[in-house]
Amino acid sequence: MKRQYKLCFILLLTVMLFVGAAACGKKDGMVNLAEDVKKNTKVVNLFGPMEKSNPNADNIARSAHDLTVIMAEEALGLTVEYRTYTAEDYQDKTYDDVVLARARNDMDDVYLLNPDTIQVLGAEGKLLDLSCLESAANLREVVKVSNTVDGKLVAIPQEVVVYGLFVNQDMFDEYDLKLPNTPEEFLECCRVFKENGIETPVGANRWWLENFVFSQAYADLYNGGNTENEIAALNSGEAKYSDYMREGFEFLKTLMDLGYVDAEKALTYEAIEGEGPDFLAQKTPIVMAYWGAANADTAYGKPDFNLQVIGFPTNRGQMPVVSMSGYGVCVNAEHLEDTIAVLDIMLSDEALQVYTETNKVISPSKNVEVECIDALKPLNDLVNDGVYVLGSNAGMKLEQWGNTCLVVRRLLEGASVEECLEEMDRLQEDAK
């Protein structure tokens, strides 16, 4: 409807121009009405990895986002212009490379940011403190903790991204296995699968194996009641990340050594595209993925078996891993006032309810709930109870998600656990 309205409006302007020209001839005082309208249109420039959806687009995530953008446009009488990253335009530069360069040069009003760029730009003072938004008062604590840099809330997402283990319950039932809670129970499940002819019990890719490290490294830190002091000790160098992460790296190395994870394949596999076919074909009983993969038809949304999504095994039981992306506003935004108004609508409880119901995800607002599918209820209950670890935390001087992913890849390539821990120590020293 909106697109049709705009089309009719343009046609009307065209008619008016022709009528005006016929009536007035070429008088010196003739005004270009189309140009005048363009000059008076308010815009907010958003840089992100995707364009606006077509009206009949099938991509649910894009459609949900666009619905909230339309709500802001119609309420404020402005246009949100999408400035889009494409690999063809930027060749060998990643999205993060490009967004850092653009934000540092104040090229856009608002950016969709990954965890590492949130941390970098927040520390550089390039992002506005979004606690000024009315909607910020409704945020879950996990969102505030993840995206606060130097006391400033520098980014807010439209959903909380939660990672867990996707398991084939039918295969567990076939061998009388209970879903694992601890690392020891997980290893026992893998042993049984392996001995019964399952070549690779855990399907893996080169992006998400760090969740095993995060979950075991930080289970106590985020759930032991002393989070703030422990993070302060890590930031000061008094405590070492390597001491926290040793257990997780050793566990991951054990999975590889016993053949429960195929390191060579994991290094070449993209997320879901690599290990996904074997999981759906019931050749692999366990994979790891993010919450939304259980809802999407293109991922694990409609398997031919009983799907369950649980947390990663730790000494505290099953533990989800939470990672945050989010919208950040350029502190020197050209259209700062309008940008703040747009985000306040997009991140309002009303808009987030629309987004959450469309995508069936966990909302950043503590006031917004959605009925999730049965497979996701174990993970949903844990997050709602405040049981989770953060895979990205802008309050930590050492960026977590990207750095740990790269060190895990070294482990997959043949590095020892000690070499990986030494690399974490070096990264921590560089981050001071």
Secondary structure by P-SEA (a helix, b strand, c coil): caaaaaaaaaaaaaaaaaaaaaaccccccccaaaaaaaaabbbbbbbccccccccccccaaaaaaaaaaaaaaaacccccccccccccccccccaaaaaaaaaaacccccccccaaaaaaaaaaccccccccccccccccaaaaaaccccccccccccbbbbbbbbbaaaaaaaacccccccaaaaaaaaaaaaaacccccccccccccaaaaaaaacccccccccaaaaaaaaaaccccccccaaaaaaaaaaaaaaccccaaaaaaccccccaaaaaaaccccbbbbccccccccccccccccbbbbbcccccccbbbbbbbbbccccccccaaaaaaaaaaaaacaaaaaaaaaacccccccccccccccccaaaaaaaaaacccccccccccccccaaaaaaaaaaaaacccaaaaaaaaaaaaaaac
